[in-house]
Amino acid sequence: MARRPLAQHTTRNIQNSKGTYYISIPIEIIQTLGWKERQKVVVRRRGKKIIIEDWGE
């Protein structure tokens, strides 16, 4: 897979698998937040935006 240009680095596509939608989050964001694989998160909607937070906060 070719590397994306820097301007498109945070642009992602919504994908569908067996009725579940998912999106990949850039590794730099995951590392900055200190999140680990299989960590619980809370997904909320605020207007037209989606908020993803650590479950423990």
C-alpha positions in Angstrom: 0.0 0.0 0.0 1.4 3.4 -1.0 1.9 6.1 1.6 -0.7 8.9 1.5 0.4 12.5 0.9 0.8 14.4 4.2 -2.3 16.6 3.4 -4.4 13.4 3.3 -2.8 11.7 6.2 -5.8 12.0 8.5 -8.4 11.4 5.8 -10.1 8.0 6.4 -12.9 5.9 4.8 -15.8 4.3 6.6 -15.9 0.6 6.0 -18.6 -2.0 6.5 -18.1 -5.6 7.6 -21.1 -7.9 8.3 -23.4 -5.0 9.3 -20.8 -3.2 11.5 -19.2 0.0 10.4 -15.6 0.8 11.3 -12.9 3.4 10.7 -9.2 3.2 11.3 -7.6 5.8 13.5 -4.0 7.0 12.7 -1.4 5.3 14.8 0.1 8.6 15.8 -3.2 9.6 17.6 -3.4 6.2 19.4 0.2 6.5 20.6 -0.3 10.1 21.7 -3.3 9.2 23.8 -1.6 6.1 25.2 -4.3 3.8 24.1 -3.8 0.0 23.8 -5.3 -2.7 21.6 -8.8 -3.9 22.8 -9.1 -0.9 25.2 -12.6 0.1 26.0 -13.8 3.4 24.7 -17.0 5.4 24.7 -18.5 6.7 21.5 -20.9 9.6 21.7 -22.5 11.9 19.2 -22.5 15.7 19.7 -24.4 17.4 16.9 -22.8 16.2 13.6 -19.6 15.1 15.3 -18.5 11.9 16.9 -16.6 11.9 20.2 -14.4 8.9 21.2 -13.2 8.9 24.8 -11.5 6.5 27.1 -14.0 4.4 29.0 -12.4 5.1 32.4 -12.6 8.9 32.2 
